[in-house]
Amino acid sequence: MSNVTALRTSKTTSAEEWLSPEQVCAILPGMTVRKLQPQRDEGHGPRYAKPSPKTVVYARADVDAYVRSTIVSTQEQA
């Protein structure tokens, strides 16, 4: 018999972080709820979910991906 105890590893589930339109605007400089709405209507901007008819939420990862997709390379970086 051994007196060694096996270590228990806890499974940490990384839950998706959901943001309201107001929270998205707080993250994106210059963005307002009034600018975000037409982007949704026209199919632009970050991906979003509508869990109910009057509720819109954005996954933090999608907001980050949207910002990364708008990165402009300068001549010095090319």
Backbone hydrogen bonds in HBPLUS format (Angstrom, degrees):
<---DONOR---> <-ACCEPTOR-->    atom                        ^
c    i                          cat <-CA-CA->   ^        H-A-AA   ^      H-
h    n   atom  resd res      DA  || num        DHA   H-A  angle D-A-AA Bond
n    s   type  num  typ     dist DA aas  dist angle  dist       angle   num
A0060-ARG N   A0017-GLU O   2.87 MM  43  5.56 160.2  1.91 163.9 167.5     1
A0019-LEU N   A0058-TYR O   2.67 MM  39  5.02 158.8  1.72 147.8 155.5     2
A0058-TYR N   A0019-LEU O   2.82 MM  39  5.02 157.2  1.88 143.4 151.2     3
A0023-GLN N   A0020-SER O   3.02 MM   3  5.12 119.1  2.41  99.5 114.6     4
A0024-VAL N   A0020-SER O   2.98 MM   4  6.34 154.9  2.05 155.6 163.1     5
A0025-CYS N   A0021-PRO O   3.01 MM   4  6.26 157.4  2.06 148.1 153.8     6
A0026-ALA N   A0022-GLU O   3.07 MM   4  6.35 138.3  2.25 137.2 148.2     7
A0027-ILE N   A0023-GLN O   3.21 MM   4  6.50 132.2  2.45 137.7 149.3     8
A0027-ILE N   A0024-VAL O   3.03 MM   3  5.17 135.4  2.23  99.8 112.4     9
A0028-LEU N   A0024-VAL O   2.98 MM   4  6.26 156.6  2.04 155.7 162.1    10
A0031-MET N   A0028-LEU O   3.08 MM   3  5.56 164.1  2.11 135.7 137.9    11
A0035-LYS N   A0032-THR O   3.06 MM   3  5.17 135.3  2.27  98.8 111.0    12
A0036-LEU N   A0032-THR O   2.93 MM   4  6.16 148.4  2.03 149.3 159.1    13
A0037-GLN N   A0033-VAL O   3.11 MM   4  6.21 156.6  2.17 150.2 153.3    14
A0040-ARG N   A0036-LEU O   3.10 MM   4  6.48 151.9  2.18 152.4 159.3    15
A0040-ARG N   A0037-GLN O   3.09 MM   3  5.28 119.1  2.47 101.5 115.5    16
A0041-ASP N   A0037-GLN O   3.04 MM   4  6.37 163.3  2.07 153.9 158.7    17
A0042-GLU N   A0038-PRO O   2.88 MM   4  6.01 146.9  1.99 148.0 155.8    18
A0044-HIS N   A0039-GLN O   2.70 MM   5  4.67 156.6  1.75 153.0 151.1    19
A0043-GLY N   A0040-ARG O   3.16 MM   3  5.12 155.4  2.22 101.2 108.8    20
A0049-ALA N   A0057-VAL O   2.79 MM   8  5.33 161.3  1.82 160.8 166.0    21
A0057-VAL N   A0049-ALA O   2.95 MM   8  5.33 161.5  1.98 150.6 155.7    22
A0055-THR N   A0052-SER O   3.11 MM   3  5.19 169.4  2.12 114.4 117.6    23
A0062-ASP N   A0059-ALA O   2.93 MM   3  5.22 125.2  2.24 104.6 118.9    24
A0063-VAL N   A0059-ALA O   3.09 MM   4  6.49 151.9  2.18 153.9 162.4    25
A0064-ASP N   A0060-ARG O   2.94 MM   4  6.22 163.1  1.96 154.0 158.6    26
A0065-ALA N   A0061-ALA O   2.90 MM   4  6.08 153.9  1.97 140.6 148.2    27
A0066-TYR N   A0062-ASP O   2.88 MM   4  6.02 151.7  1.96 141.1 148.6    28
A0067-VAL N   A0063-VAL O   3.05 MM   4  6.34 160.6  2.09 150.1 154.5    29
A0068-ARG N   A0064-ASP O   2.96 MM   4  6.26 162.1  1.99 149.8 155.0    30
A0069-SER N   A0065-ALA O   2.91 MM   4  6.13 144.0  2.04 143.1 152.9    31
A0069-SER N   A0066-TYR O   3.12 MM   3  5.06 120.2  2.50  91.7 106.7    32
A0070-THR N   A0067-VAL O   3.05 MM   3  5.33 152.1  2.13 106.7 115.4    33
A0071-ILE N   A0068-ARG O   3.25 MM   3  5.45 167.9  2.26 111.3 113.2    34
A0077-GLN N   A0074-THR O   3.05 MM   3  5.30 136.3  2.24 103.1 114.9    35
A0078-ALA N   A0075-GLN O   3.30 MM   3  5.22 142.3  2.45  95.6 105.9    36
